[in-house]
Amino acid sequence: MSLNALTAIAPVDGRYARHTRDLAPWFSEQGLMQARVRVEIAWLKALAAEPAITEVPALSAEGTAALERIAAEFDNAAGERVKAIEATTNHDVKAIEYYIKEQMQDHPELAARMEFVHFACTSEDINNLAYGVMVGEARNEVMLPALDGIVDTLRQLSGEFADQPMLSRTHGQPASPSTMGKEFANVVHRLQAQREQLAGVVCRGKINGAVGNFNAHVVAYPEVDWPALARRVVSDLGLEPSSHTTQIEPHDYLAEMFHAFMRANTILLDASRDIWGYISLGYFKQKVVAGEVGSSTMPHKVNPIDFENAEGNLGLANAVFDHLAGKLPVSRFQRDLTDSTVLRNIGMGFAWSLIAWKAFARGLGKLEIESTRMDEDLDANWEVLGEAVQTVMRRYGIDSPYEKLKDFTRGRRITPEALHEFIDAQDIPEEARARLRELTPGRYTGLADRLARDV
């Protein structure tokens, strides 16, 4: 059986492959291989640029370009060759080293420097930097733009629905009204904060040998400032150097990033459930897509499947991220191998998130406001104005205003006439009485319209 979208075991590479293909340059096996090649070449270039390492003379411009092409032109055929080498070595990073040497051997300038590929490195020196590059670039080039698109759409909806009053529900019961735009603005405000935290996580890396002390480096070249050279290599890869490590970079930044993803995902999960509820209440209808089927037996249905898919996949993403964040910063003594197989699943957390974010965005694009239905709910719940009345009564010193409104409204449907009769019976200034009589549930939205536009 050949491997394709129909035979793939994981839905991220099968059913949802079209939604996750943008992540493949980083989180596929080929993407990991190419990142490792980039790191190995960056290290070799740094060795050649260090005057004290006389056995690796400085590269010419042509030699540098030839070396860099090994990484830049790493394609599927290159990946297949690495796998063929790995079939013999049974070691993925050693296979990368041998592949690079193969590519250098026919170039006289590079061939003379072949034995300094992977010089004094442990596999983790290469892997941690490769993953740092992969995670940082995938976040910046795929995930943040996708999240920004959602925030922009939500911000647009906040303004579009800023003046549309709606009945709020606390504990599932009718509560003081808001506007639909303000409720979208709440999500924008929360997502913006998590987006900034996600973007602000600094990706880190190390290249300091088997237990983090430059042991082999110092024995071979005691005159070289190895920490300074390592800092240059790590920085040139776009990462922040980790100066104190065991064999592995401690992965604390990965936990920080995955927790930021989890918080953003939790906000979107919360919003998915609320929008699903608003659709169920009839506050939104969904645009009908030609040819689409809502139910295999009930032809009338237009199901909120995008928000349901988003909710389910957000849960999967957070389950992956939660395990990654809890596992990766923990390693026995100077090194164990439990992180190795786990690291390979980072792309799953990204992929499930991206699938969910795209579903959520599709759902937003199908929403059409049903203002008549929202107005009907407001008009059926005049008792929500009890909060306004008792608060004004408090201002003017009326005894036990909360208790009086509780007796008048709790568990009852109140008509406008009954509410106005109650207001007229209170000993409050005429101006305050007039202001209360002008209230309707649809007008009792406070500063919701302004808050909606603030975002």
KEZA-890064 format. One record per atom (N, C-alpha, C, O): z, x, y. Coordinates in steps of 0.2 Angstrom, whole numbers, plus 5000, padded with zeros to 4 digits. Layout:
# KEZA-890064
ZXY;...
***
This chain:
# KEZA-890064
500050044994;500050005000;500050045006;500450095007;499550035011;499550075017;500050055022;500149995022;500250105026;500750085031;500350055037;499950095040;500549995039;500249965045;500749915048;501249905045;500549875053;500949825056;501149775051;501749745052;500749765046;500949705041;501349735035;501749695032;501349805034;501749825028;502349865031;502749885027;502449875037;503049905040;503649865038;503649805038;504249905036;504849875035;505249845041;505449795041;505249885046;505549875052;505149835057;504549855058;505349775059;504949735064;504749775070;504249755073;505149825072;504949855078;504349895077;503949905082;504149915071;503449945070;503049895067;502449915065;503249835065;502749785062;502649725067;502149735071;503049675066;502849615070;502849625077;502449595081;503349665080;503449675087;503149745089;503249765095;502649775085;502449845087;502049845094;502149885097;501749785096;501349785102;501849785108;501649805113;502449765107;502949765112;503349835113;503649855118;503349875107;503649935107;503250005108;503550055108;502549995108;502150045107;502250095113;502150155112;502450075119;502550125124;503150175123;503150225126;503550155118;504150205116;503950255111;504250305110;503350245108;503150285102;503050365104;503250405100;502850375111;502750445112;503350485112;503350545112;503950455112;504650485112;504950475106;505250525103;504950415103;505450405097;505050395090;505450385085;504450405090;504150415084;504250485081;504550525084;504150495074;504150555071;503750615075;503950665076;503150595077;502750635080;503050655087;502950715089;503350605090;503650615097;504150665097;504250705101;504550655091;505150705090;504850775089;505150825092;504350785085;504050845084;503850875090;503950935091;503450845094;503150865100;503750895105;503650945108;504250855105;504850875110;505150935107;505350985111;505150945101;505451005098;504951065100;505251125101;504351055099;503851105101;503951125108;503951185110;504051075112;504151095120;504751135121;504751185125;505251125117;505851165118;505751235115;505951285119;505451235109;505351305107;504951345111;505151405112;504451315114;504051355119;504351375125;504251425128;504751325128;505151345134;505651405133;505751445137;505951405127;506351465125;506051525125;506251575127;505451525121;505051585121;504751615128;504751675129;504551565132;504351585139;504951615142;504851665146;505551585142;506151615145;506351685143;506451725147;506251695136;506351765133;505851815136;506051875138;505251795137;504751835139;504851855147;504551905149;505151805150;505251815157;505851855159;506051875165;506251875154;506851915155;506751985154;506552005149;506752025159;506552095159;506952135154;506752185152;507652115153;508052155148;507752155141;507952195137;507352105139;507152095133;506452125132;505952095133;506452185132;505852225132;505352215126;504752225127;505652195121;505252175115;504752115116;504352105112;504952075121;504552015122;504252025129;504551995134;503752065130;503452075137;503252005140;503151955137;503252015147;503051955151;502351935149;501951975147;502251865149;501651835147;501151835153;501351825158;500451845151;499951835156;499851765158;500151725154;499551755163;499351685165;498951645159;499151595157;498551685156;498151655151;498551645144;498451595141;499051695143;499451685137;499951625138;500051595133;500251625144;500651565146;500251495145;500551455142;499651495147;499251435146;499151415139;499251355137;498951465135;498851455128;499451435124;499451395120;500051465126;500651445123;500851365125;501051325121;500751355131;500951285133;500451235130;500651175129;499851255129;499351205126;499651185119;499451125116;499951225115;500251205109;500651145109;500651105105;501051135114;501451075115;501051025118;501050965116;500651035123;500250985127;499750955122;499650895123;499450985118;498950965113;499150945106;498750935102;499850935106;500150915099;499950845098;500150795101;499550835093;499250765091;499450745084;499850775081;499150695082;499250675075;499150725070;499450725065;498550755070;498350805066;498950865065;499050895060;499150885071;499750935072;500350905068;500650945064;500450845069;501050815066;500950815058;501450835054;500350805056;500250805048;500350875046;500550885040;500150925050;500250995048;500951015047;501151045042;501350995052;502051005052;502350975046;502751005042;502150915044;502450875038;502250915032;502650915027;501650945032;501450985026;501851045025;502051065019;502051075030;502451135030;503151115028;503451155024;503351055031;504051035029;504151015021;504651025019;503551005018;503550985011;503751045007;504051045002;503651105010;503851165007;504551195009;504951215005;504651195016;505251215018;505851165017;506451195017;505751105016;506251055016;506751055022;507351045021;506451075028;506851085034;506351075040;505851105041;506551015043;506050995048;505951045054;505451055057;506551075057;506551115062;506151185060;505751215064;506351205054;505951275052;505251255052;504851305053;505051195050;504351185049;504051185056;503451205057;504351165061;504151175068;504051245070;503451265073;504451285068;504451355070;503851385066;503451425070;503751375060;503151395056;502451375059;501951405060;502451305061;501851285064;501651315071;501151335072;502151335075;502051365081;501751435080;501351455083;502051465075;501851535073;501151535071;500751575072;500951485067;500251475065;499751465071;499251495071;499951435076;499551425082;499551485086;499051495090;499951535085;499951595089;499651645086;499351695089;499551645079;499351705076;498651725077;498451785077;498151685080;497451705081;497451725088;496851745091;497951725092;497951745099;498351815100;498951815099;497951865101;498251935101;498951935105;499451965102;498851915111;499451915115;500051875112;500651905113;499951815110;500451775107;500651805100;501251805099;500251825096;500451845090;500951905090;501351915085;500851945095;501352005096;502051975097;502552015097;502151915099;502851895101;503051835096;503551805097;502651835090;502851775085;503551775083;503851725082;503851835081;504451835078;505051815083;505651815081;504851805089;505351785094;505351705095;505751685099;504951675091;504951605091;505651585088;505751605082;506051545090;506651515088;507151575087;507651575083;507151625092;507551685092;508251665093;508451625098;508751685089;509451675089;509651595090;510251575092;509151555088;509351485089;509551455082;509351475077;510051405083;510151355077;509751295078;509551285084;509651255073;509251195074;509451155079;509051115082;510151145080;510451105085;510251125092;510151075096;510151185093;509851205100;509251175101;509151155107;508851165096;508151135098;508251055098;507951025102;508551035093;508650965092;508950925098;508750875101;509550955100;509950925106;509450925112;509550875116;509150975113;508650975119;508050925119;507850895123;507850925113;507250875111;507450805112;507150765116;508050785110;508350715111;508450705118;508350655121;508750755122;508850745129;508250735133;508250685137;507750765131;507050755134;506850685133;506650655137;506850675126;506550605124;506950545127;506650505130;507550555127;507950495129;507950485137;507850435140;507950545141;507850535148;507150515150;507150475155;506650535147;505950515149;505850445147;505550415151;506050425141;505950355139;506350305143;506050255145;506950325145;507350285150;506950275157;506850225159;506750335159;506450335166;505750305166;505550265171;505350315161;504650295161;504550225158;503950195160;504950205154;504850135150;505350085152;505250035154;506050105151;506550055151;506750035158;506749975160;506850085163;506950065170;506450025173;506649975176;505850045172;505249995175;505349925172;505249875176;505449925165;505449855162;506049815165;506049755167;506649845166;507249815169;507149795176;507349745178;506849845180;506649825187;506249765187;506249725192;505749755183;505349695183;505649635182;505549585185;506149635178;506649575177;507049565183;507049505185;507349615186;507749605192;507249575197;507549535201;506649605198;506249575203;506049505202;506049465207;505949485196;505849415195;506449365196;506349315199;506949395194;507649355195;507749345203;507949295205;507649405206;507749405214;507249355217;507449315221;506649345215;506149295217;506349225216;506349185220;506649215210;506849145208;507449135212;507549075214;507849185214;508449165218;508249145224;508549095227;507749165227;507549145234;507149075233;507249035237;506749065228;506349005227;506848945226;506648895228;507348955222;507848905221;508448905225;508948875223;508448945230;509048955234;509348885237;509948875238;508948835238;509148775241;509248715236;509348655238;509048725230;509048675225;509748665222;510048705218;510148615224;510848605222;510848585215;510348555212;511348605211;511448585204;512148575203;512648605206;512348535198;513048525196;513248585192;512948605187;513748615194;514048675190;514448645184;514648585184;514648685179;515048665174;515548725172;515348775171;516148705173;516648755171;517048725165;517148665165;517048765159;517348735153;516848675150;517048635147;516248685153;515748625150;515848565154;515448515153;516248555159;516448495162;516148505169;516048555172;515948445173;515748445179;516148475184;516748465184;515848525188;516248565193;515948565200;515348545201;516248595205;515948605211;515248625211;515048675207;514748595215;514048615214;513948685217;514248715221;513348705214;513048775217;512348755218;512148705219;511948815219;511248805219;510948845213;511248895211;510348825211;510048865205;509948935207;509948985203;509748945214;509549005216;510149055216;510149115214;510749025218;511349065218;511549085211;511849145210;511449045206;511549065199;511149125197;511349165193;510549125199;510049175197;510249245201;510249295198;510549235207;510749285211;511349325208;511449385208;511749285205;512349315201;512049365196;512349415195;511549345192;511249395187;510949455190;511049505188;510649445196;510349495200;510849545202;510849605201;511449525204;511949565207;512249605201;512349665202;512349575196;512649615190;512149665187;512349715186;511549645186;511049685183;510949745188;510849805185;510949735194;510849795199;511349845198;511149905198;511949825197;512449875196;512449915190;512449975190;512249885184;512149915178;511549955178;511450015175;510949935181;510349975182;510550045185;510250095183;510950045191;511050105194;511550145190;511450205190;511950115186;512350165181;511950195176;511950245174;511450155173;511050175168;510550235171;510450285167;510350225177;509850275180;510250335181;509950395182;510950325183;511350385185;511550425179;511850475181;511550405173;511750445168;511350515167;510750515167;511750575168;511350635168;511350655160;511750665157;510650675158;510550695152;510750775151;510550805156;511050795146;511350855145;511050895139;510750865135;511050965139;510850995134;511151065133;511451095138;511051105128;511351165127;510851205122;510551185118;510951275123;510551325119;510951385119;510751435122;511451385115;511951435115;512151455108;512751485107;511751445103;511851465096;512351425091;512451365093;512451465086;512751425080;513451395081;513551335078;513851415086;514451385087;514651385095;515151375097;514051395099;514151385106;514351445110;514551445115;514351505106;514651565109;514151625111;514351675113;513551605109;512951665110;513151725105;512951775107;513451705100;513651765095;513051815094;513051875095;512551785091;511951825089;511551855095;511351915094;511551815100;511251835106;511551905109;511151955110;512151905109;512551965112;512452025108;512452075110;512452015101;512452075097;511752105098;511652165098;511252065098;510552085099;510352115106;510052175106;510652085111;510452105118;511152095122;511152045126;511552145121;512252135125;512152135133;512552115136;511552165135;511452175142;511252115146;511152115152;511052065142;510752005145;511251955147;511751945143;511151925152;511651865154;511451805151;511051765154;511651795145;511351735141;511551665144;511151625143;512151655146;512351595149;511851575155;511651515155;511651625159;511251615164;510551595162;510151545164;510251635157;509651615154;509651545151;509151515152;510151535147;510151465144;510151415149;509851355149;510551425155;510551375160;509851355163;509651305164;509451415164;508751405167;508351365162;507951325164;508351385155;507951345151;508151275151;507651225151;508751255150;508951185150;508751145156;508551095156;508851185162;508751145168;507951135169;507751085172;507551185167;506851185167;506551125163;506051095164;506951105158;506751045154;507050985157;506950925154;507350985163;507550925166;508250895164;508350845165;508650945161;509250925159;509850965162;509651015165;510450935162;511050975165;511351015159;511450985154;511451075160;511751125155;512451105153;512851085158;512551105147;513251095144;513551165143;513251195138;514051185146;514251255146;514651275140;514751325137;515051215138;515551225133;515451175127;515551115128;515251205121;515051165116;515251195109;515451255109;515251155104;515251185097;514551205095;514151215100;514351195089;513651195087;513251145090;512651155092;513551085091;513151035094;513351015101;513951025103;512850995105;513050965111;513450905110;513250865106;513950895113;514450835111;514250765112;514550725109;513650755115;513350685115;513750635119;513650575119;514250665123;514550615128;514150575132;514250515134;513650605135;513150575140;512750525136;512550475139;512650535129;512250485126;512650415125;512450365126;513350425124;513750375123;513850335130;513850275130;513850375135;513850345142;513250305143;513250245146;512650325141;512050295142;511950235138;511750175140;512150235132;512150175127;512550125129;512450065129;513150145132;513650095135;513350055141;513449995142;512950095145;512650065151;512050015148;512049965151;511750035143;511249985140;511549925138;511349875139;512149935134;512449875131;512749825137;512649765136;512949855142;513149815148;512649775151;512649715152;512049805152;511449775154;511249715149;511049665151;511249735143;511049685138;511449625137;511249575136;512149645138;512649585138;512549535144;512549475143;512349565150;512249525155;511549475154;511549415155;511049505151;510449475149;510549425144;510249365144;511049435139;511149395134;511549335137;511449275135;512049345141;512349285145;511849245149;511949185148;511449275152;510949235156;510449195151;510249145153;510249225146;509849195141;510149125139;509849075138;510849135137;511149075135;511249015140;511148955139;511349045146;511448995152;510748955153;510748895154;510248995153;509548965155;509348925149;509048865150;509548945143;509448895137;509748835138;509548775137;510348835141;510748775142;510448735148;510448675147;510248765153;509948725158;509248695156;509148635158;508948725151;508348695148;508548635144;508248575145;509048635140;509348585136;509548525141;509448465139;509848545147;510048485151;509448455155;509548405158;508948485154;508348455158;508248485165;507848455169;508648535167;508548565174;507948605174;507648615180;507648635169;507048665168;506648635163;506848615158;505948625164;505548615159;505148685158;505148725163;504748695153;504348755151;503648735151;503448685149;503248785154;502548775154;502248775147;502448815143;501848735146;501548725139;500948775139;500548785143;501048815133;500448865132;500048835127;500248815121;499348835129;498848805124;498848835117;498848895117;498848785112;498848815105;499548825102;499548835096;500048835107;500748845104;501048785101;500948735103;501448805095;501748745092;502548755093;502748815092;502848705094;503548705095;503948695089;504548725088;503748655085;504048635078;503548625073;502948595075;503648635067;503148625061;503148555060;502748535056;503648515062;503648445060;503748395066;503548335066;503948415072;504048375078;503548395083;503748445087;503048365084;502448395088;502648395096;502348425099;503148355098;503348345105;503648415108;503748415114;503948455103;504448505105;504148565109;503648585107;504448585114;504348645118;504948685118;505348675122;505048725113;505748755112;505848815116;505348855118;506448835118;506548895122;506648955118;507048995118;506048965115;506049025110;506149095113;506449135110;505849105119;505949165122;506649185123;506849245122;507049135126;507749155127;508149165121;508649195120;507949125116;508249135109;508149195106;508549235103;507449215106;507249285104;507649345108;507849385105;507649335114;508049385118;508749385116;508949445115;509049335115;509749335113;509849375107;510349415106;509449355102;509549385095;509349455095;509749495092;508849475099;508649545099;509149595103;509249645102;509449555108;509949595112;510549605108;510849665109;510749565104;511249575099;511149635094;511549675093;510549635092;510349695087;510349765091;510649805089;510049755097;510149825101;510849845103;510949905102;511249795104;511949815106;512349845099;512749885100;512149815094;512449835088;512249905086;512649945084;511649925087;511349995086;511750045091;511950095090;511750025098;511950065103;512750075102;513050125103;513050025100;513850025099;513950075093;514450115094;513550075088;513650125083;513550195085;513950245084;512950205089;512750265091;513350295096;513450355096;513550255101;514050275106;514650295102;515050345105;514850265097;515550275094;515450335089;515950375088;514850345086;514750395081;514650465084;514950515082;514150465088;513850535090;514350585094;514250645092;514850565097;515250615100;515750635095;516250675097;515750615089;516250635084;515950685079;515450665076;516250745078;515950795073;516550835070;516950855074;516550845064;517050885061;517050965063;516450995062;517550985065;517551055067;516951075071;516851045076;516651135070;516051155074;515451115073;514951115077;515351085067;514751045065;514851015059;515051045054;514550955058;514450915052;513750885053;513450885059;513450855048;512750835049;512750755049;512150735049;513250725051;513250655051;512850625057;512650565057;512750665062;512450645068;511650645067;511250615070;511450685062;510750705062;510350645060;509850625064;510550605055;510150545053;510250485058;509850445059;510850485061;511050435066;510550445072;510350395075;510450505075;510050515081;509350495080;509050475085;509150495074;508450465073;508350395074;507750365075;508950355075;508850285076;508950265083;509050205085;509050315088;509050305095;508550255097;508650205101;507950275095;507350225097;507450155095;507150115098;507850145090;507950075088;508250035093;508149975094;508850065096;509150035101;508750015107;508749965110;508350065109;507850065114;507350005113;507149965117;507050005107;506549955105;506849885105;506449845107;507349875102;507649805102;507749785109;507649725110;508049825113;508149815120;507449795123;507449735127;506949835122;506349815125;506049755123;505749715127;506049745117;505849675114;506149615117;505849575119;506849625118;507249575121;507049565128;506949505130;506949615132;506849615139;506149585140;506049545145;505649595136;505049565137;505049495135;504749455138;505449475130;505449405128;505849365134;505649315136;506349395137;506749365143;506249355149;506249305152;505849405150;505349405155;504849345154;504649315159;504549345148;504149285146;504449225148;504149175150;505049215146;505349155147;505449135154;505349075156;505649185158;505649165165;505049145168;504949105172;504449175166;503849155168;503549085166;503149055169;503949055162;503748985159;504148925163;504048875162;504648945167;505148895169;504848855175;504548885180;504948795175;504748755180;505348705182;505648675178;505548705188;506148675190;506048595190;505548575191;506648565188;506648485187;507148465192;507648445190;506948465198;507448445204;507648375203;508248355205;507248325201;507448255200;508048255195;508548215196;507948285190;508548285184;509148315187;509648285186;509148365191;509748395194;510048355199;510648345199;509648315203;509848275208;510248215204;510748185207;509948195199;510248135195;510948155193;511448115193;511048215190;511648235188;512248245193;512748225193;511948265199;512448275205;512648205207;513248195209;512148155207;512348085210;512748045205;513148005207;512848075199;513248035194;513948065194;514348045190;514048115198;514748155198;515048165204;515148215206;515148105208;515448115215;516148135214;516448155219;516448135208;517148155208;517248225209;517848255211;516748265209;516748335210;516948355218;517148405220;516848305222;517048305229;517848305230;518048315236;518148295225;518948285225;519148355228;519648355231;518848415226;519148475228;519048485236;519548505239;518548455238;518448465246;518948415249;519248435254;519048355247;519448315250;520148335250;520548335255;520448355244;521148385244;521248445248;521748455250;520748485249;520748545253;520848535260;521248565264;520448485262;520548465269;521148425271;521448435276;521448385266;522048355267;522648405267;523048405271;522548465263;523048515264;523048545271;523648555274;522448555274;522448585280;522848545285;523148575290;522848475285;523148435290;523848405287;524048355290;524148445282;524848425281;524948365277;525548345277;524448335274;524548275270;525048295263;524848345260;525548255262;525948275256;525548265250;525148215249;525648315245;525448315238;524648295238;524548245234;524248325241;523548305241;523248325234;522848275232;523348375231;523148385225;523248335220;522848305216;523948315220;524148265215;523848195216;523648165212;523748185223;523448115224;522648115222;522448065219;522348175223;521648175221;521648175213;521148145210;522048205210;522148215203;522148135200;521848125195;522648105203;522748035200;522147985202;521947945198;521748005207;521147965209;520547985205;520147935204;520448045203;519848065200;519848085193;519348085190;520448115191;520448145184;520148105178;520448045177;519648125175;519448085169;519048025171;518947975167;518848015178;518547955180;517847965183;517748015186;517447915183;516847915187;517047885194;517247825194;516847915199;517047895206;516347875209;515847915210;516347815212;515747795216;515847825223;516347835226;515247825227;515347845234;515747805238;516147825242;515747735237;516147685240;516847695239;517247695244;517047705233;517747725231;518047785235;518547785237;517647835235;517847895238;517947885245;518347915248;517447855249;517447845256;518047805258;518447815263;518247755253;518847715255;519447755254;519947745258;519447805249;520047845249;520147895255;520647905258;519547915257;519547965263;519747925269;520147955273;519547865270;519747825276;520447805276;520747795282;520847815270;521547795270;521947855272;522547845272;521647915273;522047975274;522147985282;521747965286;522748005283;522948015290;522748085292;523148135293;522048095293;521748155295;521348145302;521148085303;521148195306;520748185312;520148155310;519848165305;519848115315;519248075314;518648125312;518248115308;518648185316;518148235315;518148255307;517548265304;518748265304;518748295298;518548235293;518248245288;518748175295;518548115290;517848105290;517548095285;517448115296;516748105297;516448165292;515948145289;516648225293;516348275289;516448265282;515948275278;516948235279;517048225272;516548165270;516348165265;516548115274;516048055273;515348075272;514948045269;515148135276;514448155276;514348195269;513748205268;514848215266;514748255260;514448215254;514548155254;513948245251;513748215244;513748275239;513848335242;513748265233;513748315228;513248365230;513348425229;512648345232;512048385233;512148435239;511848485240;512648405244;512748445250;513348495250;513448535254;513748485244;514348525244;514248585240;514448595234;513848635243;513648695239;513948755243;513748815241;514348745248;514648805252;514048845255;513648825258;514148915253;513648965256;513148985250;512849035251;513048945245;512648965240;511948985242;511649035239;511648945246;510948955248;510949025252;510449065250;511449045256;511449105259;511549165254;511249215254;512049155249;512149205244;511549215240;511449275238;511149165238;510549175234;510049215238;509749255235;510049205244;509549245248;509749315249;509349365251;510449335249;510749395250;510449445245;510449505247;510249425239;510049475235;509349495235;509049535232;
***
